[in-house]
Amino acid sequence: MSSELVWFKSSHSGNEGGECVEIAWRKSTHSGAEGGECVEVAETTSAVLVRDSKDKSGPHLTFSPAAWAAFVAYAQAV
């Protein structure tokens, strides 16, 4: 993953500056400059979110941090 964080303010925050949630998505370093198949990951203390970088408003997958760590370890081993 790249170390560049891209922050997005929750669409439910409103313009008054009240309660809001922000999340930082990181694009995979394996995506390449040609814009091929790409994923982005956002990590919180309780979840890891994964989405298609070409469909930012589309669905995302949610994993526990332990499940994500196990997946990454497995992917690196194969």
C-alpha positions as CSV (number, residue, x, y, z in Angstrom):
1,M,0.0,0.0,0.0
2,S,1.1,3.5,-0.6
3,S,1.6,5.8,2.4
4,E,-0.4,8.6,0.8
5,L,-3.7,9.1,2.6
6,V,-6.7,10.6,0.9
7,W,-9.4,11.8,3.4
8,F,-13.1,11.9,2.6
9,K,-15.6,13.7,4.8
10,S,-18.9,11.8,5.5
11,S,-21.7,12.8,3.2
12,H,-23.9,12.8,6.3
13,S,-21.9,15.6,8.0
14,G,-23.8,18.6,6.7
15,N,-22.4,22.1,6.1
16,E,-22.7,23.3,9.8
17,G,-19.4,21.7,10.8
18,G,-21.0,19.4,13.3
19,E,-20.5,15.7,13.9
20,C,-18.6,14.2,11.0
21,V,-16.6,11.1,10.1
22,E,-13.6,11.1,7.9
23,I,-11.7,8.1,6.5
24,A,-8.5,7.8,4.6
25,W,-8.2,5.5,1.7
26,R,-4.8,4.2,0.4
27,K,-4.4,2.9,-3.1
28,S,-2.5,-0.4,-3.6
29,T,1.2,0.1,-4.7
30,H,0.6,-2.9,-6.9
31,S,-2.0,-1.0,-9.0
32,G,0.6,0.4,-11.4
33,A,0.6,3.7,-13.3
34,E,-1.5,2.4,-16.2
35,G,-4.6,2.3,-14.0
36,G,-5.2,-1.4,-14.1
37,E,-7.1,-3.5,-11.6
38,C,-6.8,-1.5,-8.3
39,V,-8.0,-1.7,-4.8
40,E,-8.0,0.9,-2.0
41,V,-7.9,0.1,1.7
42,A,-9.0,2.2,4.7
43,E,-8.2,1.1,8.2
44,T,-9.9,2.1,11.5
45,T,-9.4,0.7,14.9
46,S,-12.2,-1.8,14.5
47,A,-12.4,-2.5,10.8
48,V,-10.5,-2.6,7.5
49,L,-12.4,-1.5,4.4
50,V,-11.6,-2.5,0.9
51,R,-13.0,-1.1,-2.3
52,D,-12.5,-0.9,-6.1
53,S,-10.5,2.3,-6.7
54,K,-12.4,2.8,-10.1
55,D,-15.8,2.8,-8.3
56,K,-15.3,4.9,-5.2
57,S,-19.0,5.3,-4.5
58,G,-19.6,1.6,-5.0
59,P,-19.7,-1.2,-2.5
60,H,-16.9,-2.1,-0.2
61,L,-15.8,-5.1,1.8
62,T,-15.4,-4.9,5.6
63,F,-12.9,-7.1,7.5
64,S,-11.9,-7.3,11.1
65,P,-8.2,-6.2,11.6
66,A,-7.3,-9.8,12.5
67,A,-9.0,-11.3,9.4
68,W,-7.3,-8.7,7.2
69,A,-3.9,-9.4,8.7
70,A,-4.4,-13.2,8.1
71,F,-5.4,-12.5,4.5
72,V,-2.4,-10.3,3.9
73,A,-0.1,-12.9,5.4
74,Y,-1.6,-15.6,3.3
75,A,-1.4,-13.5,0.1
76,Q,2.3,-12.7,0.7
77,A,3.0,-16.4,1.3
78,V,1.6,-17.7,-2.0
